[in-house]
Amino acid sequence: MIRPLEYCVNTQHINVSIDTIDNRIVELLALRKTYLNKAKVLQDDTDNKQNRIKNISSNQVTLAKKFDLPVEFVQAIFDEIDNYFNQDYTTRGYEQQ
């Protein structure tokens, strides 16, 4: 459970909340991967792909500003996620799902 920060009175409360946040991050990464895979199936032309990439990048800037995070930091994280998901898993020794 993510305990509201104002109710965290010891490090155990903080650690449990951080563990829950980490779990949700990984869960959302897996969900994002499934959506990216579906987008690849539905994708039909390159112009559409370029437009989608532009919109995603713009959204990342908006999100970074909304949550008071450095834009470069947020974009670097998403770039790394996308680069990893776009790799050929067979060359990494993983089975494709």
N, C-alpha and C positions, 0 to 999 in steps of 0.2 A: 504494500500500500504506500502511496505517496502521501506522507503526512505534510500538511501545510507547514511551511518553514517556521512560522511563529509558534507552532506547537511542538517543535523539535527541542527537547530539553536535554538531550544527551547524544553522544556519538552513535549509539545504536539506532536511534530514530533517524539520524542523518544517513547512516550506512544502509538501512533497510530501504529508505526512500531512494537513494542513489541506485541500489540494486534493481529496484522496480523500474526506475527510469531507464536504466541500461537494458533491461529485458524488453521494455516497450520499444526502445530504439531498434533493437535487433528484429523484433516482430514486425515493425514498420518497414525495415529494410527488406525483409523477405516479401512482404506484401508489395512493396514498390517494384521488386524484381518481377513478380508475376504480372503486374500491370505493364511493365516495359516489354515483357515477352509477348503479351497480348497485342501491344501497340505494333510490334514488329510484324506480327501476323496480319494485322489490319492495314498496315502501311502500304500504300500503292504507288506513290510517286515521290521523287526527290524534293520537289518544291514544297510539298506538304511537310516533309521531314525538316527542311530548313526553317520553315515557319514555326513548327512545333518547338524546335531547339531555341529559337529566338524568344518565344513565349515563356518557355521554362526558365531561361536565363533571366528574363525580366522579372519573373515571379520570385526567383531567388534573391534578387536585389531588394524587392519589396519586402520579402520575409525578413531578410537581414535587418533592414531598417526598422521594421515593426517590432522586432525583439531586441533592438539595440545591440546587434552583433556586427562585427566588421564584415563588409560585403565580400572582401577577398577571402576571408575565412570560410564563409558559407559557400561561396562558389567553389573553393578548393575542395571542400568536403564532397559536394555534389559531383564535381569533376572526377574525383577519386572513386566514388561509388559507381558512376557511369562507366568509367574506364574498366573497373573490375568486372562489372556485369557484362560488358561488351567483349571481354576476352573469350577466346575459344577455350572452354573448360576442359576439353580433351587434352589440350597441350599442357594444362596445369595438373593433369592426373585425376580430374573429377569427372564423374558421369554427368552428362547433361540431363536436366530434369524436364 
